Structures are given as structure tokens and as C-alpha cells.
Amino acid sequence: MNNNKITPIERPLSLCDIAVERIRNAIINGSYQLGQSLSESKLVETLGISKTPIREAILILKLEGLISVIPQKGTFVFTLGIDEVMKLGHYRYTLESFAIEMSNANNSEHLISDLSKICSLMTQAHNQDKRKEYLELDTKFHETIFKYCENEYLKDGYKQINGKVAAVRNHLSLRPHHTDKSLQEHLVIVELLKNGEIEEVKSVLKKHITRGERSYPETVEDIANI
């Protein structure tokens, strides 16, 4: 009897999917700055595709909160004021604090192992001044917090803000010593998890997540300007 199975054919990415991925990555890594105007014709030229998939991609990225479309003005990369940064931080902490508690309860061994490996790579990237690599690992660290939580609603909630969080993280990493503090807090979180001090973990996590709202004066209305 032949037990060989035919594997499903993977659906190739559509032009819209490719455009979404390229534009999203450009926003997250800072190639497109917060608040920057995005020209539809320039995107068509840059990506080498027609207007239709570009327009579809813009609609998707608008739903993700990475792009703002302002009538009579145009299309822009998102930006945030202090009030919005605070709200985003509070929502993010609500998700992450519960997720890390659940992931730790469900599978602390694998959670700690995964986060420890990421921290090791983050330390190497930081010491070698590989900023882009460090930020990608930072994003992976926080995604891993949800890995073992066994709650799809928590995971979906985080996916909705993950791109915006990564873009803000990239922006704030340009501030002096921000990454130094960030790395130390990641390391402390892992050590506290190893010691079973989950309430202390959540306390450090809150300080870590809400740094954004404390990183610039309340008089600043737009973080794109700092």
C-alpha cells in the first residue's frame, strides 16, 4: 500500500499581499518615517505594480492602523500623540501581562527556554551594534510571550497592534540609551520567570511597555517630531 500523500499546493502571494508586506516592513523598520506622506504613484513606481493592488494594500494597512487616509489631504504613515501612546501602552500591557501569566502557567519550561535564547541573541546584536537585528529580536521576544497562552483572542488582539508597536519601538530606539534600558529589562524579565516571581515579572513588564509614554514631554503632540 502506498502511504505517500500529496502535499497541498501553497497559494502564491498576490500582488496585494506582496505590497502589504513590503509597505508594512518599510513602516516598521523606519524606511518610511512616522507621519510621512505616501504617494500612490510613487508606490506604484517603487513596487513596479499597478494602482489596484496598491490601493487594496493601503486599505488593509489602514485597518492595521499603520496608515492614515485623510480626505482632501492624502495618505500618511500613522503617527501618535502622547494620549494615543498612553492608550496603546495600556492596551498592550493588558494583553501581555495576562498572556505571560498564562504562558508561564501552561508551559513555563519552554517559555523560559525560548525567551532566554532570544535574549542571548539580543545581547549579541546589541553588543555588535546591529540595531535592525536587535529590534527584530525585540519584536520576537514579545510575540513569544503569547506562544503558550492558549488563548486565540489574546493572540489576535496582539496581532492587531504588533505592527504599530514595532514601528514605535523602532522610532524610540533612536533616543539615547533607550535600547540599553530595553535590553536590561528583557533580561530581568527572564530571570524573574526563572525564579517564579510572576508578579514581579508583570511589574517590570509594565515599566518596560509604558516607557514610550514617558520618553518625551507631554507638550509634544506628535512623536514623529522627536
N, C-alpha and C positions, 0 to 999 in steps of 0.2 A: 504493500500500500504506500502510495506516495504522499508523504506528510508535508511536502513543500507547499507553502502558502504564497499566494500572490499578494505582494505588498501594495497598499493603496498608492496611487499616484498623487504626489504632492502638488497642490494647486499653485502655479506660479504667481508671484505678486503682480497685481495690476499696476498700471501706471499711477493710479491714485495712491495705492499702498506705498509705492516707492517714493512718491512725492511727500506723503505724510512723514515717512521715516526720515527722509533727507532734511526736510524743513524742521521737524521736531529736534533732530540731533543738532542742527545748526543753532537752534534757540538754546538748547540745554548746554552746549559747550561754549556758548558765547560768541560764535561766529556772527550771529545776529544779536545785537545788543537789546537789552530791555527798553521798550518804548520805541524801537526803531521802526520806521515806515517800511512796509513791504510792497513793492511794486509787482503787480500781477505780470506785466510784460517782462520785467527783469527776471522773475522766477521762471517764466516760460523760456527765456533765453538761457538762463543758467542751467536748468534741468533738461533742456532740449526736448520738451514735450509740448502738447497743445494746451490751450486755455482750459478745456473741460476738466481734465484730471487735477489741474492746479486749483480750480475753483472748488472741486469736490474736497480736495485736501484741506483747503482753507476752512471749509465748513466743519470738517472733523476736528481740526486743531482749535477751532473756536469753541467747540463743545468741550475739549480738554482744558480750556482756559489758557492756552498758550498764545492765542491770537485774539485781538480785539478788532472788530469791524465797526467803524464809526461812520454813520451816514453822512454824506457830503464832505467827509474828510479823508477816508481811506482805510487801509488795513495796516495794523501795527502789531508788533510783538507786545505781549502783555507787560504791564509794569504794576507796581503796588505802592500804596501809601502806607503809613505806619499803622493805621487802623486795620487795613486788609492783611498786613503781615501778622499782626496780632491774632486775627481771626483764623488765618491759615495755620499758625503755630498751635493754637489751642485745639483746633480740629485734628491736626496731625498728632498731637500728644495724646488726645483721647483714643485715637486708633492704635498708636504704637505702644502705649502703656498697657493697654488691655491685651494686645497681641503678644507682647513679650512675656506677660504673665501666663497666658495660655500656652504659648510655645514652650516655655520653661516647665510648665506643669505636665505637658504632653510628652515632651522628649528633650529634657534638659541636656542629656549627653551629646546628642547630635547638634543641638542649638549652640552649645558652648564650643564644640569642636569646629563647627562652620565659622562662627564669629571669630574664634581665635586665629584660624587660618587667614581670614580676611584682614584681621588686624596686623598680622605679620607682614602681609603683602603691602598694606597701607604704610607701615613703618618704613619698609624698604623704598617705596615710591616717594615718601616724604623726604627721607634722607638723601635720595638721589635727585631731588627737586623735579620729579616727574609729576607735575601738577595735574595734567589731564588724567593720567593713570590713577592718581590718588583720588580724584573726585569720582571717577567711575567706581572705584572700590568703596568709597563712602556711600554711594547710592546702593551698591550691592549689599553693604552691611545692613542698611535699614530695610531693604527688601527681604533679607534673610530673617529678620525679626518676625515676619509673617509666615515663614515657611512651614512651621509646625503648629500654627494656631488652630488649624482645623475649622476655620470659620470663613467661608467664601465671601460673606458680606464684608468682613473686615478687609480681606484681600482686595475686593473690588473697590471698596472705599479708598484704599490707599492708591490703587492704580489710577484713580481719577485725578489725584493730585501729585502723583510721583514726578511727572514731567516738570510741573511748575516748581515743585520743591527742589529738583535737581538744578533747574535754571537759576533759582535764587541762591542755592548753595554755591554754584559756580561764580555768581556775581559777588557774593560776600567773601569768597575765598581770596579776593584781591586785596582785602583790607589787611593791614599789618597784624601778624600774629594770630589771625583768625584760625588758620589751619593748624597751628601749633596747639591751640586750646582744643580744637576739634579732635585731633588725634588722641590727646591725653584722655579726653572724656570717653572715647571709644574703648580705650584700654582699661579704664576704670570700670566701665560697664561690664566688660568680660570678667574681670577679677571678682567683682561683686556677685556675678552669676555663679562663678565657681564656688563662692562661699555661701551660696544660698540666700543672699540678702536681697530679696526681690523688691522690698520697699525702698531700699537704698538705690537699687537699680533705677526704679521709676523716678526717684528724686533727681538723680544725675541726668537721666533722660530728659526730664522736664527742663532743667537748666540748659542742656545741650540744644534742644529743639527751639526754645524760646530766645536763644541768643540773637536771632535775627531782629527781633523787636527791640533789643537793647543795643544794637550795633550802630545806631545812628540817632541823632537828636530828634525829638518829637516835632520840631519845626520843619523837618524835611518831609515834604509831601509826596515825593517820588523817589524810590530807591534807585532809579536809573541815573539820578543826578549825583550819586555818591560813589 
